[in-house]
Amino acid sequence: MGGAADAKPKSAPTHSKDEEYLSCVIPKRIAIFEAIKSEQISHRRSISGDPIKITLPDGTVKEGRKWETTPFDIAKQISKGLASNALISQVNGVLWDMSRALEVDCELKLFTFDSDEGRDTFWHSSAHILGQALEMEYGCKLCIGPCTTRGEGFYYDAFYGELGLNEDHFKQIESVALKAVAEKQPFERIEVSRNQALEMFSENGFKIEIIKDLPEDKTITVYRCGPLVDLCRGPHIPNTSFAKAFACLKASSAYWRGNKDRESLQRVYGISYPDSKRLKEYIARIEEAKKYDHRLLGVKQELFFCHPYSPGSWFFLPHGGRIYNKLMDFIKAQYKERGYHEVFSPTMYNMQLWETSGHAANYKENMFVFEVEKQEFGLKPMNCPGHCLMFEHRVRSYRVDGFAELPLRFADFGVLHRNEASGALTGLTRVRRFQQDDAHIFCRESQIKDEVMGVLDFINYVYNIFGFTYELKLSTRPDKYLGDPETWDKAEAALTDALNQSGKPWEINEGDGAFYGPKIDISVSDALNRKFQCATLQLDFQLPSRFDLSYSAEDEAKRERPVMIHRAILGSVERMFAILLEHYKGKWPFWLSPRQAIVCPVSEKSQPYALKIRDQIHQAGYYVDVDTTDRKIQKKVREAQLAQYNFILVVGEEEANTGQVSVRVRDKGDHSVMSMEDLLSFFKSETAAFH
């Protein structure tokens, strides 16, 4: 793993690079870039100068000049500190380079590294620094280089031919990257035509493919930092010097566009920070997290395993099954209280269903598809189309026999299958076979707000018990969407009201909604301060339309279209299992633990009493074992602690004579003596409090 900016690179493995390719493409791209940039600067100077008003978040209005004034200019007017630390701006809701001239009257926000916008931009720009190092050092063909969806770091995919990268290459890569940082290379932006882009990247077939797939009316942008000229929508930080601490984390294989039939690429992951202190803290967290990798703890605690006969589909052993079932039972108990109806739906469907839902056109490569009696079938990757069939199987009304039929909440733990590429499979967090606490709510437009508030309350209840903190973001109508703007506006207003009444802080994520409806993104943070996307809350106007769903309104002659809400709290049970195992560092809370108690007799004489205690606790509904080995009691207690039993119950002749037990807590040295009645009452209260 890499270090901070002052680390001295060690000798790297020898390798060959395509010098002819580099000597051809680098000067060519720079020449085209500079020529276009010069033309665009001249043009903007000819049309600049008209006054514009720039409104800041506090309502302050600054004066500026069209095509001249930049966000950086405004930052300097506010304070030197802000000008030195602002990484990116937002102009009328659109992220904008600090050095890019403003074009019209606008609302302006400025972001530093302490914001999501600032961090994401910082890491995206760091991916370009990494790409520059990889291209210059190995002569590879760059593909894509985003910040990661986990929100920590970045990666760059590239084609290297026969070369395989590993940790031995990292020091040299970091050395070249830090050289770019030291040069304070500005990130410069130009807009290009499709033909100009095709000419600029003619030697890179991957970039050509991206360009050709862009819509005809799409504005194509290219960025330069030092020798790197890259196809990118941006935006970027002002210059490379902000990324003072830079490290490579790991290298792995990837397929171009995730397609196993396409070219095999090398993916290098990296992390960067504005200073070495934060980088060192991050690396320390990563090293700490490695100790609690769910794949290691799962084997150690005999919870689950995977076999090459079924990659991506995990075997849950008895103790793992206990946790899995407890998670599902926990959610099911809430379903009863919150008005959900648990349903069961088929695992495989004729592909006609997926054609109706749109998945055949947009998701088929991620499905397991096969032929049955000369017809094409697929294993379901999600439950929503099946739930639409359940809604439409009979006539629906807003009221039935005087009772409200809507909202109708279908919950389904059905087994799902997704054809993930083998290289993408990662423990329990990326699998091919899984279950979700999946639910779909069919409701009227007027009920959206209350239903969303109910889901947010459900999420808050569950995540508080798990000890998670979480963030909420409202993702609004994107550029390409289905339905009419008025319906979207109503839905977004309902989501906004629900979020406001939830009492939780939230942010708006302009234009990032799904094409079929706005959504609320929920990201959780665990004990190791890592972020995960687990819960789902999305409005859907598309599927009810595609399946022609309707219900009778007050006027029975009038049919209305329901709104569909997709929601999950745990998300994938497998993934949540992994997150919780690492979050608790293998120390399961009592209510969820597969090893709640163990009885340890002091000697052979105490065994009959120990077995009696075991039976009483078992009959009360708890997971309990008894250690009848001939080991010394100190050894028995130590082994029980290592096995992560929550309570260790030591019994000897004295306890047998008094009908009591000596209770030791897993991570504490002291103990207390309790009667069996008190012990079972204590266990009951611990379970009820989710301790």
Salt bridges, closest charged atoms under 4 A:
GLU19 OE2 - LYS17 NZ 3.90
GLU34 OE1 - LYS37 NZ 3.15
GLU34 OE2 - ARG224 NH1 2.62
GLU63 OE2 - LYS53 NZ 3.24
GLU103 OE2 - ARG100 NH2 3.52
ASP114 OD1 - ARG278 NH1 3.77
ASP116 OD1 - ARG119 NH2 2.52
ASP116 OD2 - LYS473 NZ 2.92
ASP116 OD1 - LYS531 NZ 3.71
GLU135 OE2 - ARG29 NH1 3.29
GLU137 OE2 - HIS15 NE2 3.36
GLU152 OE2 - ARG285 NH2 3.59
ASP157 OD1 - ARG267 NE 2.69
GLU183 OE2 - LYS179 NZ 2.74
GLU188 OE2 - LYS37 NZ 2.70
GLU191 OE2 - ARG189 NH2 3.23
GLU203 OE2 - LYS28 NZ 2.91
GLU209 OE2 - ARG257 NH1 3.34
GLU209 OE1 - ARG262 NH2 2.87
ASP213 OD2 - ARG257 NH1 2.39
GLU216 OE1 - ARG194 NE 3.72
ASP230 OD1 - LYS207 NZ 2.70
GLU263 OE1 - ARG262 NE 3.20
ASP275 OD2 - ARG278 NE 3.02
GLU281 OE2 - LYS277 NZ 2.73
GLU287 OE2 - LYS290 NZ 3.30
GLU288 OE1 - LYS291 NZ 3.18
GLU288 OE2 - LYS585 NZ 3.67
ASP293 OD1 - HIS294 ND1 3.96
ASP293 OD2 - ARG295 NH2 2.77
GLU342 OE2 - LYS332 NZ 3.47
GLU376 OE2 - LYS364 NZ 3.16
GLU405 OE2 - ARG394 NH2 2.55
GLU405 OE2 - ARG396 NH1 2.74
ASP412 OD2 - HIS387 NE2 3.01
GLU420 OE1 - ARG430 NH2 3.11
ASP437 OD2 - ARG567 NH2 3.70
GLU451 OE1 - ARG409 NE 2.87
ASP457 OD2 - ARG338 NH1 2.92
GLU471 OE1 - LYS531 NZ 3.24
GLU486 OE2 - LYS490 NZ 3.96
ASP489 OD1 - ARG477 NH1 3.08
ASP521 OD1 - LYS519 NZ 3.62
ASP526 OD2 - ARG530 NH2 2.72
ASP540 OD2 - HIS566 NE2 2.78
ASP548 OD1 - ARG561 NH1 2.94
GLU554 OE1 - ARG444 NH2 2.89
GLU560 OE1 - ARG444 NH2 3.80
GLU560 OE2 - LYS558 NZ 3.62
GLU574 OE2 - ARG433 NH1 3.54
GLU582 OE2 - HIS294 ND1 2.84
GLU582 OE1 - ARG530 NH1 2.84
ASP615 OD1 - ARG614 NE 2.80
ASP627 OD2 - ARG631 NH2 2.87
GLU639 OE2 - LYS635 NZ 3.24
ASP667 OD1 - LYS587 NZ 3.23
ASP667 OD2 - ARG666 NE 3.68
GLU686 OE2 - HIS691 ND1 3.11
